[in-house]
Amino acid sequence: MEPHGIRNKIAHGQWKKTLNRENTKLNNEITLKIQNLNIINLYRNKEAFESLQKILEDMIESPNKSYRKNYWVHITEFEEKQKEMSIWSIEKK
């Protein structure tokens, strides 16, 4: 399930047990994903989406200049940030 789907389940009060689309039975897969969420994973996802946003913004606003010039800069920054965050843990934070 995509992040927005998980957000919707939580927003509709399904943070302990989730239901399928028709609300006729439990959805154990999504329930497990929600139970495994933590702030570290959310920060990693946020960073990934922000990096993608920067690349797309450059692609739309300046496909022949900023996009070509900054693409690998954005990718490298993203990889470095993900590497830094890979050692994060709830206990250390």
C-alpha positions in Angstrom: 0.0 0.0 0.0 1.2 3.5 -0.8 1.9 6.0 2.0 -1.3 7.9 1.3 -3.3 4.7 1.8 -1.7 4.1 5.1 -2.3 7.7 6.1 -6.0 7.3 5.1 -6.3 4.2 7.3 -4.8 6.1 10.3 -6.9 9.2 9.6 -10.0 7.1 9.7 -9.2 5.6 13.1 -7.7 2.3 11.8 -4.3 2.5 13.6 -4.6 -0.8 15.5 -6.5 -3.0 13.1 -7.2 -2.1 9.5 -10.1 -3.2 7.3 -10.2 -4.0 3.6 -11.6 -1.5 1.1 -15.1 -2.8 1.5 -14.8 -2.9 5.4 -15.9 -6.5 5.4 -12.7 -8.1 6.9 -9.4 -7.3 8.5 -6.4 -6.4 6.3 -3.5 -8.0 8.2 -0.9 -6.7 5.7 -1.7 -3.1 6.2 -2.1 -3.6 9.9 1.4 -5.0 10.1 2.8 -2.0 8.1 1.2 0.5 10.4 2.5 -1.4 13.5 6.0 -1.3 12.1 5.9 2.5 11.4 8.3 4.6 13.4 9.6 8.2 13.2 12.9 7.1 11.7 11.2 5.4 8.7 8.9 8.5 8.3 12.0 10.8 8.2 13.6 8.6 5.5 10.5 8.6 3.4 10.1 12.4 3.8 13.7 12.9 2.7 13.1 10.7 -0.3 10.0 12.6 -1.4 11.7 15.9 -0.9 14.6 14.8 -3.1 12.3 13.6 -5.8 10.4 16.9 -5.6 13.7 18.8 -6.2 14.5 16.8 -9.2 11.0 17.1 -10.7 10.9 20.9 -10.0 14.2 21.3 -11.9 12.9 19.1 -14.7 9.8 21.2 -15.1 11.2 24.7 -14.5 14.5 24.3 -16.3 14.9 21.1 -18.3 17.9 22.2 -20.2 19.8 23.9 -17.5 19.1 23.3 -13.8 17.8 19.8 -14.3 21.0 18.6 -16.2 23.3 20.5 -13.9 21.6 19.5 -10.5 20.4 16.0 -11.2 23.4 14.2 -9.8 23.8 16.8 -7.1 20.3 15.9 -5.8 21.0 12.2 -6.1 24.3 12.4 -4.3 22.8 14.5 -1.5 19.9 12.0 -1.2 22.3 9.1 -1.0 24.5 10.8 1.6 21.4 11.7 3.7 20.1 8.1 3.5 23.4 6.7 4.5 23.5 9.1 7.5 20.0 8.2 8.5 20.7 4.4 8.1 22.4 4.4 11.5 19.6 6.2 13.2 17.6 4.3 15.8 14.7 5.2 18.1 17.1 4.6 21.1 19.7 6.9 19.7 17.3 9.7 18.8 
